[in-house]
Amino acid sequence: MRTGALTIAVALLALGSAQSATVAVSSSASLPSGCSLHVAEDGVAEQSAPCTTTLRTAGKHAVAWIETSSSISRFVTDVTEGATVSASNLVRHGAVSFPADRKLLPGESIRLISLIAQEPGPASHPLFVRDVTSTRETPSMPAAKIVAILIDEKGRALGVSPRMSVLPGATSTLWPERPKRGDTMVALFLSRPSTSPKTALDVAIADSAGTQRPSELVDGSNSLFAIWYALTGPSAQITLASHDYYIAQEQVDAQAGSVTLIERSLRPLPTLKVAIGALPQRRLRDKPVMSLELSAAGSESSLKSVSAEPGTVYAFEKMPVALLMLDLHIGEFVLQKQVDLTKGDDTTINIPLEPLIISGTVYRGETPVKARLTFLQKGAPLIAETDDVGAFEVTLWQPRHYIVETLAADRPSSPPFSQDVAITASTKFDIHVPAGTIVARVFDVADGKQVEQAQIMVRNRWSDEKGSSSNVRSIAATGELTELPPQRPGTSEIQAFAPGYENATPVVVAIDETTGSIVVPLPLKRGENPHSLRIMLGTRPAAGAEIATFSGERMVWHAVADETGQISMPEQYRGVRLIIRHRDAATEVTLAPGDVITLTQPAPPLVIRVIHRDETTVGPAPATLTVRGHLTIAEGAFATWSLGATGPDGMVTLRGLLPEPLRIMATQKKPAQVRKDDYYRMSTVIPFPWPAVVTLKLADE
């Protein structure tokens, strides 16, 4: 048995009040000798009387059973609305007593739970649960295994017993012990609504050591009881596998020495309705083929996919309680919306069909040219071709920022010109691809020969009506001369790297509208002691793993592992903080990498929502993170495969995280402006396993 804190959540169904009703024993069979009828109601003292007597409930949730001198009902019967109780399902019973030196404090009680197994189905019965308010009582229970919980006057669990045996005709003594130092003993009741299908419920608890199955579990028509005796803290989450219902996600306190009592009940999975607007009256060239696709945020796999038509409402029942991504495919265009179902409420999403007609002309310098425009989006990009004189028209369907790559038809092997364009309405805009050409020549300074496996990093800085901007691109050297992406007027800082070579001094090139063709020499000198680093994914090479180091918000070195997982690291970056990432692994942050770094399995993506103090959504807000160390925005973005900031909807999804608690702060300050003591005072520790969505308030307010 593993050591560590144990947490058992308790969830009880609030069945509501009912009218006063009568309870009697069925007369279909002769009554056994010494037969007595027992009725227990919420908050009402247990009633008992001879089986020939009719009892009346007080109008609260009630169950009833029969006892004789040697037998007891196998299961209780729900008599909330009145019912007859059968005397045909009796089994041997035993009695439960409590140590003479133990007393209950005012308001405390002991809850006895029978672990008699039953198959959920139409004939299933409520669990046999009996509350005791005095240690002088010796209540009868079916001869079977039981568990007892000590509950205080506020409904909190104070102690849990181990599984005990109630022997036929004998008295078994037990006491639900308070947790000892280093342990936490708790229990779970998960209640079923009256409309719940009587199918088996699969519950578990996810703690820091993984998914743990219950040590004991018994399932009835009204609720499920489960107990775990060895969870690992400091926190955990109850998980439920069901196609019909869910339970509210909440972190369970699994601190050593604590007892947690949580009341939860099943809720039906929500329904999502998607209302697609009608096509506009103005005539489109062609009616686009449409389809709807739903997926969980941060996941590539599809949950639902259907063909779609304009002016139609689609209902998706039993959706997961999570943050979802909705993709409406309109021809080759992908319109994306986030759908927040984390509260479990039924939701309707309206998608008006408002085409954005974008037209213009592509120029190289001042000369119109035929070109191909690529609008990057989820999945396959949207492609638009110009005519022979550079004129184009493309239909988009969603206002947002677009990365537009432009490639002139007469230079198909050149890198494309990339722009970030905000498009909010139908408009005309022209694309001016810089006319100048920059070619890099990477060579060995000793013999002038071409250097193999070289990488070229280009940082273009410019100023325009939006202010100062920059763009960093890393490309592989191709042949003796490598054409670089078109560079905007301003400056370009160009640097080459290669295995076995020292880093060259960056070359800074000034660029203006008159810049023509430039060849930039990038000589490399062989390093005397190049450090080779191998990146592994378990036992296999981490081909494609990336390594980078930053100076403030500037990436100063970047390399990609080859098919053997090898990276040659320049000597000047030994002892500098390195960030190593791979699509299939958790990001590693290290100062002393050694010769081999083995990456570990990543945690699932972490979805974060940032809000103001008044709980309104924050727009773009950089999130200062820690991933094994305080990271800048640029470092955090690289480490988590994100922008390092929220989007316009206040959301950000972080990947590549380690499966452990994470400290994070949402701020609109630059990292250098955040003092260390303020960071630790205002940041939030996110426990692992992650909640479905983490909501953070902006720390600056």
HURARA-V514303 format. One record per residue. SS is DSSP state (helix for helix, strand for strand, loop for the rest). PSI is psi in degrees with one decimal (none if undefined). OMEGA is omega as a letter, one per 30 degrees, with the letter a starting at -180 (none if undefined). Layout:
ss->SS psi->PSI omega->OMEGA
ss->SS psi->PSI omega->OMEGA
This chain:
ss->loop psi->132.1 omega->l
ss->loop psi->147.9 omega->l
ss->loop psi->163.1 omega->l
ss->loop psi->175.2 omega->a
ss->loop psi->147.9 omega->l
ss->loop psi->133.7 omega->l
ss->loop psi->132.7 omega->l
ss->loop psi->120.7 omega->l
ss->loop psi->151.2 omega->l
ss->loop psi->127.2 omega->l
ss->loop psi->125.4 omega->a
ss->loop psi->138.9 omega->a
ss->loop psi->130.7 omega->l
ss->loop psi->100.2 omega->a
ss->loop psi->-7.7 omega->l
ss->loop psi->175.6 omega->a
ss->loop psi->159.1 omega->l
ss->loop psi->169.7 omega->l
ss->loop psi->154.6 omega->l
ss->loop psi->138.9 omega->a
ss->loop psi->165.4 omega->l
ss->strand psi->149.4 omega->a
ss->strand psi->130.2 omega->l
ss->strand psi->164.6 omega->l
ss->strand psi->135.1 omega->a
ss->loop psi->137.9 omega->a
ss->loop psi->12.7 omega->a
ss->loop psi->-16.3 omega->l
ss->loop psi->159.6 omega->l
ss->loop psi->143.9 omega->a
ss->loop psi->139.5 omega->l
ss->loop psi->159.2 omega->a
ss->loop psi->139.9 omega->l
ss->loop psi->23.9 omega->a
ss->loop psi->133.9 omega->l
ss->strand psi->143.4 omega->l
ss->strand psi->131.9 omega->a
ss->strand psi->137.1 omega->l
ss->strand psi->128.3 omega->l
ss->strand psi->128.4 omega->l
ss->strand psi->154.6 omega->l
ss->loop psi->122.3 omega->l
ss->loop psi->10.1 omega->a
ss->strand psi->141.2 omega->l
ss->strand psi->142.4 omega->a
ss->strand psi->135.9 omega->l
ss->strand psi->149.8 omega->l
ss->strand psi->149.7 omega->a
ss->strand psi->162.4 omega->l
ss->strand psi->151.6 omega->a
ss->loop psi->-15.9 omega->l
ss->loop psi->-3.3 omega->a
ss->loop psi->144.7 omega->l
ss->loop psi->128.0 omega->l
ss->strand psi->154.0 omega->l
ss->strand psi->133.7 omega->l
ss->loop psi->165.0 omega->l
ss->loop psi->5.6 omega->l
ss->loop psi->14.7 omega->l
ss->loop psi->175.0 omega->l
ss->loop psi->129.0 omega->a
ss->strand psi->147.6 omega->l
ss->strand psi->157.3 omega->a
ss->strand psi->155.4 omega->l
ss->strand psi->173.6 omega->a
ss->strand psi->141.6 omega->l
ss->strand psi->147.2 omega->l
ss->loop psi->-173.0 omega->a
ss->loop psi->-22.2 omega->a
ss->loop psi->-7.5 omega->a
ss->strand psi->168.0 omega->a
ss->strand psi->156.5 omega->l
ss->strand psi->139.2 omega->l
ss->loop psi->-39.5 omega->l
ss->loop psi->157.9 omega->l
ss->strand psi->165.4 omega->l
ss->strand psi->134.4 omega->l
ss->strand psi->116.1 omega->a
ss->loop psi->27.0 omega->a
ss->loop psi->-40.7 omega->a
ss->loop psi->17.2 omega->a
ss->loop psi->143.0 omega->a
ss->strand psi->168.3 omega->l
ss->strand psi->145.9 omega->a
ss->strand psi->130.5 omega->a
ss->loop psi->143.3 omega->l
ss->loop psi->17.9 omega->a
ss->loop psi->-9.7 omega->a
ss->loop psi->39.6 omega->a
ss->strand psi->146.2 omega->l
ss->strand psi->165.5 omega->l
ss->strand psi->147.0 omega->l
ss->strand psi->165.7 omega->l
ss->strand psi->177.8 omega->a
ss->strand psi->155.2 omega->l
ss->strand psi->128.2 omega->l
ss->strand psi->171.5 omega->a
ss->loop psi->151.0 omega->a
ss->loop psi->140.1 omega->a
ss->loop psi->-27.3 omega->a
ss->loop psi->3.3 omega->l
ss->loop psi->134.0 omega->l
ss->loop psi->150.9 omega->l
ss->loop psi->136.3 omega->l
ss->loop psi->161.5 omega->l
ss->loop psi->130.5 omega->l
ss->loop psi->-12.2 omega->a
ss->loop psi->155.5 omega->l
ss->strand psi->165.0 omega->l
ss->strand psi->125.3 omega->l
ss->strand psi->122.6 omega->l
ss->strand psi->128.7 omega->a
ss->strand psi->120.5 omega->l
ss->strand psi->136.1 omega->a
ss->loop psi->22.6 omega->l
ss->loop psi->126.5 omega->a
ss->loop psi->144.8 omega->l
ss->loop psi->146.3 omega->l
ss->loop psi->123.5 omega->l
ss->loop psi->136.4 omega->a
ss->loop psi->-176.1 omega->a
ss->loop psi->-29.1 omega->a
ss->loop psi->8.4 omega->a
ss->loop psi->162.3 omega->a
ss->loop psi->163.0 omega->l
ss->strand psi->154.2 omega->l
ss->loop psi->147.1 omega->l
ss->loop psi->99.1 omega->a
ss->strand psi->128.5 omega->a
ss->strand psi->128.8 omega->l
ss->strand psi->135.8 omega->a
ss->strand psi->131.1 omega->a
ss->loop psi->0.6 omega->l
ss->loop psi->137.2 omega->l
ss->loop psi->-6.8 omega->l
ss->loop psi->-12.0 omega->l
ss->loop psi->150.9 omega->l
ss->loop psi->74.3 omega->a
ss->loop psi->149.4 omega->l
ss->strand psi->144.6 omega->l
ss->strand psi->153.1 omega->l
ss->strand psi->143.2 omega->l
ss->loop psi->99.5 omega->a
ss->loop psi->-173.1 omega->l
ss->strand psi->144.3 omega->l
ss->strand psi->163.8 omega->l
ss->strand psi->143.2 omega->l
ss->strand psi->142.8 omega->l
ss->strand psi->131.4 omega->l
ss->strand psi->124.4 omega->a
ss->strand psi->136.8 omega->a
ss->loop psi->-176.2 omega->a
ss->loop psi->-17.9 omega->l
ss->loop psi->9.3 omega->l
ss->loop psi->17.7 omega->l
ss->loop psi->142.3 omega->l
ss->strand psi->132.5 omega->l
ss->strand psi->-23.1 omega->a
ss->strand psi->156.6 omega->l
ss->strand psi->137.3 omega->l
ss->loop psi->158.8 omega->l
ss->loop psi->170.0 omega->l
ss->loop psi->128.2 omega->a
ss->strand psi->156.7 omega->l
ss->strand psi->130.3 omega->l
ss->loop psi->115.6 omega->a
ss->loop psi->142.9 omega->a
ss->loop psi->128.3 omega->l
ss->loop psi->8.1 omega->a
ss->loop psi->167.7 omega->l
ss->strand psi->123.1 omega->a
ss->strand psi->131.8 omega->a
ss->strand psi->132.7 omega->l
ss->loop psi->166.6 omega->l
ss->loop psi->127.5 omega->l
ss->loop psi->103.9 omega->a
ss->strand psi->144.9 omega->l
ss->strand psi->153.2 omega->a
ss->loop psi->138.1 omega->l
ss->loop psi->166.7 omega->l
ss->loop psi->127.4 omega->a
ss->loop psi->-14.1 omega->l
ss->loop psi->156.0 omega->l
ss->loop psi->121.9 omega->a
ss->loop psi->124.4 omega->a
ss->loop psi->178.7 omega->a
ss->loop psi->160.4 omega->a
ss->strand psi->125.5 omega->l
ss->strand psi->122.4 omega->l
ss->strand psi->114.1 omega->a
ss->strand psi->153.7 omega->l
ss->loop psi->135.4 omega->l
ss->loop psi->159.7 omega->a
ss->loop psi->-22.4 omega->l
ss->loop psi->-0.6 omega->a
ss->loop psi->132.5 omega->l
ss->loop psi->140.0 omega->a
ss->loop psi->57.1 omega->l
ss->loop psi->155.5 omega->a
ss->loop psi->139.9 omega->l
ss->loop psi->133.6 omega->a
ss->strand psi->103.4 omega->a
ss->strand psi->153.3 omega->l
ss->strand psi->173.7 omega->l
ss->strand psi->129.2 omega->l
ss->strand psi->114.2 omega->l
ss->strand psi->-172.4 omega->a
ss->loop psi->-12.1 omega->l
ss->loop psi->-2.6 omega->l
ss->strand psi->-160.4 omega->a
ss->strand psi->125.6 omega->a
ss->strand psi->127.5 omega->l
ss->loop psi->154.9 omega->a
ss->loop psi->145.8 omega->l
ss->loop psi->-36.9 omega->l
ss->strand psi->146.0 omega->l
ss->strand psi->135.2 omega->l
ss->strand psi->133.7 omega->a
ss->strand psi->129.9 omega->l
ss->loop psi->-174.2 omega->a
ss->loop psi->-26.5 omega->a
ss->loop psi->-25.3 omega->a
ss->strand psi->168.6 omega->l
ss->strand psi->138.5 omega->l
ss->strand psi->132.3 omega->l
ss->strand psi->153.6 omega->l
ss->strand psi->139.0 omega->l
ss->loop psi->135.8 omega->a
ss->loop psi->0.3 omega->a
ss->loop psi->69.8 omega->l
ss->loop psi->158.2 omega->l
ss->loop psi->123.1 omega->a
ss->loop psi->-170.4 omega->g
ss->loop psi->-7.6 omega->a
ss->strand psi->166.6 omega->a
ss->strand psi->172.9 omega->l
ss->strand psi->138.1 omega->l
ss->strand psi->134.4 omega->l
ss->strand psi->147.5 omega->a
ss->strand psi->126.4 omega->l
ss->strand psi->108.4 omega->a
ss->loop psi->143.2 omega->l
ss->loop psi->-4.4 omega->a
ss->loop psi->-31.8 omega->a
ss->strand psi->165.0 omega->l
ss->strand psi->167.0 omega->l
ss->loop psi->148.7 omega->a
ss->loop psi->130.9 omega->l
ss->loop psi->125.6 omega->a
ss->loop psi->138.0 omega->l
ss->strand psi->131.9 omega->l
ss->strand psi->128.8 omega->l
ss->strand psi->117.6 omega->l
ss->loop psi->31.9 omega->l
ss->loop psi->142.7 omega->a
ss->loop psi->135.7 omega->l
ss->loop psi->4.4 omega->a
ss->loop psi->159.3 omega->l
ss->loop psi->129.5 omega->a
ss->loop psi->132.1 omega->l
ss->loop psi->113.2 omega->a
ss->loop psi->129.8 omega->l
ss->loop psi->119.6 omega->a
ss->strand psi->152.8 omega->l
ss->strand psi->161.1 omega->l
ss->loop psi->141.9 omega->l
ss->strand psi->144.5 omega->l
ss->strand psi->141.1 omega->l
ss->loop psi->144.1 omega->a
ss->strand psi->160.5 omega->l
ss->strand psi->132.5 omega->l
ss->strand psi->125.6 omega->l
ss->strand psi->133.1 omega->l
ss->strand psi->114.5 omega->a
ss->strand psi->112.8 omega->a
ss->strand psi->128.2 omega->a
ss->loop psi->169.2 omega->l
ss->loop psi->153.9 omega->l
ss->loop psi->145.6 omega->a
ss->loop psi->159.3 omega->a
ss->loop psi->-32.9 omega->a
ss->loop psi->144.4 omega->a
ss->loop psi->128.4 omega->l
ss->loop psi->158.7 omega->l
ss->loop psi->-45.6 omega->a
ss->loop psi->147.7 omega->l
ss->loop psi->119.7 omega->a
ss->loop psi->146.8 omega->l
ss->loop psi->135.1 omega->a
ss->strand psi->150.6 omega->l
ss->strand psi->154.4 omega->l
ss->strand psi->138.5 omega->l
ss->strand psi->134.6 omega->l
ss->strand psi->138.3 omega->l
ss->strand psi->158.7 omega->l
ss->strand psi->143.1 omega->l
ss->loop psi->130.7 omega->a
ss->loop psi->-0.2 omega->a
ss->loop psi->147.0 omega->l
ss->loop psi->-14.9 omega->a
ss->loop psi->145.7 omega->a
ss->strand psi->138.1 omega->l
ss->strand psi->-43.4 omega->a
ss->strand psi->146.8 omega->l
ss->strand psi->123.8 omega->a
ss->strand psi->154.0 omega->l
ss->strand psi->151.2 omega->a
ss->strand psi->156.3 omega->l
ss->loop psi->146.8 omega->l
ss->loop psi->150.7 omega->l
ss->loop psi->26.7 omega->a
ss->loop psi->146.5 omega->l
ss->strand psi->129.4 omega->a
ss->strand psi->133.1 omega->a
ss->strand psi->127.6 omega->l
ss->strand psi->109.6 omega->a
ss->strand psi->158.4 omega->l
ss->strand psi->53.5 omega->l
ss->strand psi->152.4 omega->l
ss->loop psi->147.7 omega->l
ss->loop psi->91.0 omega->a
ss->loop psi->175.8 omega->l
ss->strand psi->122.6 omega->a
ss->strand psi->158.5 omega->l
ss->strand psi->128.2 omega->l
ss->strand psi->123.4 omega->l
ss->strand psi->119.1 omega->l
ss->strand psi->110.0 omega->l
ss->strand psi->118.4 omega->l
ss->strand psi->96.1 omega->a
ss->loop psi->-125.3 omega->l
ss->loop psi->-5.0 omega->a
ss->strand psi->144.5 omega->l
ss->strand psi->110.8 omega->l
ss->strand psi->125.4 omega->a
ss->strand psi->138.9 omega->l
ss->strand psi->143.0 omega->l
ss->strand psi->138.7 omega->l
ss->strand psi->117.3 omega->a
ss->strand psi->103.5 omega->l
ss->loop psi->18.4 omega->a
ss->loop psi->-19.1 omega->l
ss->loop psi->-5.2 omega->l
ss->loop psi->9.3 omega->a
ss->loop psi->147.1 omega->l
ss->loop psi->139.6 omega->a
ss->strand psi->143.4 omega->l
ss->strand psi->129.6 omega->l
ss->strand psi->124.8 omega->l
ss->strand psi->128.6 omega->l
ss->strand psi->96.5 omega->l
ss->loop psi->144.4 omega->l
ss->loop psi->98.2 omega->a
ss->loop psi->95.4 omega->a
ss->loop psi->139.9 omega->l
ss->strand psi->109.6 omega->a
ss->strand psi->113.0 omega->a
ss->strand psi->127.7 omega->l
ss->strand psi->162.5 omega->l
ss->strand psi->-162.9 omega->a
ss->strand psi->141.7 omega->l
ss->strand psi->130.0 omega->l
ss->strand psi->147.9 omega->l
ss->strand psi->111.5 omega->a
ss->loop psi->-115.9 omega->l
ss->loop psi->9.9 omega->a
ss->strand psi->123.4 omega->l
ss->strand psi->138.2 omega->a
ss->loop psi->149.5 omega->l
ss->loop psi->138.6 omega->a
ss->strand psi->168.4 omega->l
ss->strand psi->130.2 omega->l
ss->strand psi->132.0 omega->l
ss->strand psi->116.0 omega->l
ss->strand psi->110.6 omega->a
ss->loop psi->138.9 omega->l
ss->loop psi->179.6 omega->l
ss->loop psi->133.6 omega->a
ss->loop psi->-144.1 omega->a
ss->loop psi->138.4 omega->a
ss->loop psi->161.7 omega->l
ss->strand psi->124.1 omega->a
ss->strand psi->135.9 omega->l
ss->strand psi->133.3 omega->l
ss->strand psi->139.0 omega->l
ss->loop psi->170.4 omega->l
ss->loop psi->-170.7 omega->a
ss->loop psi->-19.8 omega->a
ss->loop psi->23.1 omega->l
ss->loop psi->1.3 omega->a
ss->strand psi->139.7 omega->l
ss->strand psi->158.9 omega->l
ss->strand psi->133.9 omega->a
ss->strand psi->144.4 omega->l
ss->strand psi->120.6 omega->l
ss->strand psi->165.0 omega->a
ss->loop psi->12.2 omega->a
ss->loop psi->126.7 omega->l
ss->loop psi->127.2 omega->l
ss->strand psi->-179.4 omega->l
ss->strand psi->138.6 omega->l
ss->strand psi->136.1 omega->l
ss->strand psi->115.8 omega->a
ss->strand psi->121.1 omega->l
ss->strand psi->130.3 omega->a
ss->strand psi->128.5 omega->a
ss->strand psi->117.5 omega->l
ss->strand psi->139.4 omega->a
ss->helix psi->-28.5 omega->a
ss->helix psi->-3.3 omega->l
ss->helix psi->63.9 omega->a
ss->loop psi->-21.5 omega->a
ss->loop psi->-3.4 omega->a
ss->loop psi->152.6 omega->l
ss->loop psi->145.2 omega->a
ss->loop psi->159.1 omega->l
ss->strand psi->124.1 omega->a
ss->strand psi->136.0 omega->l
ss->strand psi->147.9 omega->l
ss->strand psi->111.0 omega->a
ss->strand psi->127.8 omega->l
ss->strand psi->119.2 omega->a
ss->strand psi->116.7 omega->a
ss->loop psi->-11.1 omega->a
ss->loop psi->168.3 omega->l
ss->loop psi->133.5 omega->a
ss->strand psi->169.9 omega->l
ss->strand psi->129.9 omega->l
ss->loop psi->144.4 omega->l
ss->loop psi->151.0 omega->l
ss->strand psi->121.2 omega->a
ss->strand psi->102.1 omega->l
ss->strand psi->125.8 omega->l
ss->loop psi->135.4 omega->a
ss->loop psi->-26.1 omega->a
ss->loop psi->153.5 omega->l
ss->strand psi->127.1 omega->l
ss->strand psi->126.3 omega->a
ss->strand psi->133.6 omega->l
ss->strand psi->140.1 omega->l
ss->strand psi->112.7 omega->l
ss->strand psi->122.2 omega->a
ss->strand psi->159.4 omega->l
ss->strand psi->124.1 omega->a
ss->loop psi->-22.9 omega->a
ss->loop psi->-43.2 omega->a
ss->loop psi->-1.7 omega->l
ss->loop psi->4.9 omega->a
ss->loop psi->158.4 omega->l
ss->strand psi->139.7 omega->l
ss->loop psi->127.0 omega->l
ss->loop psi->153.2 omega->l
ss->loop psi->31.7 omega->a
ss->loop psi->147.5 omega->l
ss->strand psi->139.8 omega->a
ss->strand psi->125.6 omega->l
ss->strand psi->130.2 omega->a
ss->strand psi->125.5 omega->l
ss->strand psi->109.6 omega->a
ss->strand psi->125.8 omega->l
ss->strand psi->138.1 omega->l
ss->strand psi->168.1 omega->l
ss->strand psi->138.6 omega->l
ss->strand psi->-162.7 omega->a
ss->loop psi->-18.2 omega->l
ss->loop psi->-6.9 omega->a
ss->strand psi->-160.6 omega->a
ss->strand psi->137.2 omega->a
ss->strand psi->164.1 omega->l
ss->strand psi->160.3 omega->a
ss->strand psi->133.4 omega->l
ss->strand psi->129.4 omega->l
ss->strand psi->141.3 omega->l
ss->strand psi->122.7 omega->a
ss->strand psi->154.5 omega->l
ss->strand psi->137.3 omega->l
ss->loop psi->136.8 omega->a
ss->loop psi->109.7 omega->l
ss->loop psi->-160.7 omega->a
ss->loop psi->-35.8 omega->l
ss->loop psi->136.6 omega->a
ss->strand psi->118.9 omega->l
ss->strand psi->132.0 omega->a
ss->loop psi->159.4 omega->l
ss->loop psi->149.2 omega->l
ss->loop psi->136.1 omega->a
ss->loop psi->134.2 omega->l
ss->loop psi->154.4 omega->l
ss->loop psi->128.8 omega->a
ss->strand psi->-124.0 omega->l
ss->strand psi->152.1 omega->l
ss->strand psi->127.2 omega->l
ss->strand psi->119.8 omega->a
ss->strand psi->131.8 omega->a
ss->strand psi->143.6 omega->a
ss->strand psi->148.7 omega->l
ss->strand psi->150.1 omega->l
ss->loop psi->149.1 omega->l
ss->loop psi->132.4 omega->l
ss->loop psi->5.0 omega->a
ss->strand psi->148.1 omega->l
ss->loop psi->157.3 omega->l
ss->loop psi->136.5 omega->l
ss->loop psi->155.5 omega->l
ss->loop psi->133.3 omega->a
ss->loop psi->142.5 omega->l
ss->strand psi->125.4 omega->a
ss->strand psi->125.1 omega->a
ss->strand psi->128.4 omega->l
ss->strand psi->135.0 omega->a
ss->strand psi->132.7 omega->l
ss->loop psi->-173.1 omega->a
ss->loop psi->-16.7 omega->a
ss->loop psi->-3.6 omega->a
ss->loop psi->127.7 omega->l
ss->loop psi->-126.1 omega->l
ss->strand psi->130.0 omega->a
ss->strand psi->134.3 omega->l
ss->strand psi->121.3 omega->a
ss->strand psi->113.6 omega->l
ss->strand psi->134.5 omega->l
ss->strand psi->82.1 omega->l
ss->strand psi->140.0 omega->l
ss->strand psi->140.5 omega->l
ss->loop psi->132.1 omega->l
ss->strand psi->135.1 omega->l
ss->loop psi->141.0 omega->a
ss->loop psi->-36.6 omega->a
ss->loop psi->64.9 omega->l
ss->loop psi->137.0 omega->a
ss->strand psi->120.7 omega->l
ss->strand psi->127.5 omega->a
ss->strand psi->133.8 omega->l
ss->strand psi->129.9 omega->a
ss->strand psi->130.1 omega->a
ss->strand psi->149.0 omega->l
ss->strand psi->91.6 omega->a
ss->loop psi->-116.5 omega->a
ss->loop psi->0.8 omega->a
ss->strand psi->151.2 omega->l
ss->strand psi->141.5 omega->l
ss->loop psi->67.4 omega->l
ss->loop psi->134.8 omega->l
ss->loop psi->-1.7 omega->l
ss->loop psi->143.1 omega->a
ss->strand psi->144.7 omega->l
ss->strand psi->138.0 omega->a
ss->strand psi->155.0 omega->l
ss->strand psi->150.2 omega->a
ss->strand psi->154.7 omega->l
ss->strand psi->102.9 omega->a
ss->loop psi->-124.4 omega->l
ss->loop psi->11.8 omega->a
ss->strand psi->126.4 omega->l
ss->strand psi->121.4 omega->a
ss->strand psi->-13.3 omega->l
ss->strand psi->140.7 omega->a
ss->strand psi->137.5 omega->l
ss->strand psi->160.0 omega->a
ss->strand psi->133.7 omega->a
ss->loop psi->143.1 omega->l
ss->loop psi->-171.3 omega->a
ss->loop psi->-17.0 omega->l
ss->loop psi->3.2 omega->a
ss->loop psi->9.0 omega->a
ss->strand psi->140.7 omega->l
ss->strand psi->132.0 omega->l
ss->strand psi->120.8 omega->a
ss->strand psi->126.4 omega->l
ss->loop psi->146.0 omega->a
ss->helix psi->-32.2 omega->a
ss->helix psi->-11.4 omega->a
ss->helix psi->2.7 omega->l
ss->loop psi->129.1 omega->a
ss->loop psi->-7.2 omega->l
ss->loop psi->148.3 omega->a
ss->loop psi->123.8 omega->a
ss->strand psi->140.3 omega->l
ss->strand psi->122.0 omega->a
ss->strand psi->125.4 omega->a
ss->strand psi->154.9 omega->l
ss->loop psi->145.1 omega->a
ss->loop psi->-28.5 omega->a
ss->loop psi->15.1 omega->a
ss->loop psi->166.2 omega->l
ss->loop psi->140.5 omega->a
ss->loop psi->138.4 omega->l
ss->strand psi->134.4 omega->l
ss->strand psi->123.2 omega->a
ss->strand psi->152.9 omega->l
ss->loop psi->-26.2 omega->a
ss->loop psi->84.7 omega->a
ss->loop psi->-21.9 omega->a
ss->loop psi->-155.8 omega->a
ss->loop psi->-26.6 omega->a
ss->strand psi->133.8 omega->l
ss->strand psi->124.6 omega->l
ss->strand psi->117.5 omega->a
ss->strand psi->150.9 omega->a
ss->loop psi->170.7 omega->l
ss->loop psi->139.9 omega->a
ss->loop psi->160.7 omega->l
ss->loop psi->163.2 omega->l
ss->loop psi->161.4 omega->l
ss->loop psi->145.4 omega->l
ss->strand psi->120.5 omega->a
ss->strand psi->125.6 omega->a
ss->strand psi->134.9 omega->l
ss->strand psi->129.3 omega->l
ss->strand psi->130.4 omega->a
ss->strand psi->162.0 omega->l
ss->loop psi->172.9 omega->l
ss->loop psi->-30.2 omega->l
ss->loop psi->9.2 omega->l
ss->loop psi->13.9 omega->l
ss->loop psi->158.0 omega->a
ss->strand psi->136.5 omega->l
ss->loop psi->142.1 omega->l
ss->loop psi->-153.1 omega->l
ss->loop psi->120.8 omega->a
ss->loop psi->110.7 omega->l
ss->strand psi->138.5 omega->l
ss->strand psi->114.9 omega->l
ss->strand psi->124.2 omega->a
ss->strand psi->168.2 omega->l
ss->strand psi->131.4 omega->l
ss->loop psi->89.1 omega->a
ss->loop psi->47.6 omega->l
ss->loop psi->152.4 omega->a
ss->strand psi->119.5 omega->a
ss->loop psi->146.4 omega->l
ss->loop psi->175.5 omega->a
ss->helix psi->-46.4 omega->a
ss->helix psi->-42.2 omega->l
ss->helix psi->-44.3 omega->l
ss->helix psi->-38.1 omega->l
ss->helix psi->-45.3 omega->l
ss->helix psi->-43.8 omega->a
ss->helix psi->-32.5 omega->a
ss->loop psi->13.0 omega->l
ss->loop psi->44.4 omega->a
ss->loop psi->-172.4 omega->l
ss->loop psi->-4.9 omega->a
ss->loop psi->8.4 omega->a
ss->strand psi->161.8 omega->l
ss->loop psi->163.1 omega->l
ss->loop psi->-175.4 omega->l
ss->loop psi->-22.5 omega->l
ss->loop psi->7.8 omega->l
ss->loop psi->12.2 omega->a
ss->strand psi->150.3 omega->l
ss->strand psi->140.7 omega->l
ss->strand psi->123.9 omega->a
ss->strand psi->131.4 omega->l
ss->loop psi->168.4 omega->l
ss->loop psi->20.2 omega->a
ss->loop psi->152.5 omega->l
ss->loop psi->147.6 omega->l
ss->loop psi->69.6 omega->a
ss->loop psi->165.3 omega->l
ss->loop psi->147.1 omega->a
ss->strand psi->135.1 omega->l
ss->strand psi->130.1 omega->a
ss->strand psi->147.6 omega->l
ss->strand psi->136.9 omega->l
ss->strand psi->122.3 omega->a
ss->loop psi->154.7 omega->l
ss->loop psi->9.5 omega->l
ss->loop psi->157.9 omega->l
ss->loop psi->151.2 omega->a
ss->helix psi->-37.6 omega->a
ss->helix psi->-20.0 omega->a
ss->helix psi->-7.0 omega->a
ss->loop psi->112.5 omega->l
ss->loop psi->150.2 omega->a
ss->helix psi->-42.9 omega->a
ss->helix psi->-34.4 omega->l
ss->helix psi->-37.7 omega->a
ss->helix psi->-48.8 omega->a
ss->helix psi->-23.3 omega->l
ss->helix psi->-35.8 omega->a
ss->helix psi->-9.2 omega->a
ss->loop psi->166.9 omega->a
ss->strand psi->136.4 omega->l
ss->strand psi->119.0 omega->l
ss->strand psi->116.0 omega->a
ss->loop psi->157.5 omega->l
ss->loop psi->137.6 omega->g
ss->loop psi->150.2 omega->a
ss->loop psi->147.1 omega->l
ss->loop psi->167.6 omega->a
ss->loop psi->-44.2 omega->l
ss->loop psi->134.1 omega->l
ss->strand psi->124.8 omega->l
ss->strand psi->122.8 omega->l
ss->strand psi->139.4 omega->l
ss->strand psi->143.0 omega->a
ss->loop psi->123.4 omega->a
ss->loop psi->-16.3 omega->a
ss->loop psi->-12.9 omega->a
ss->loop psi->none omega->none
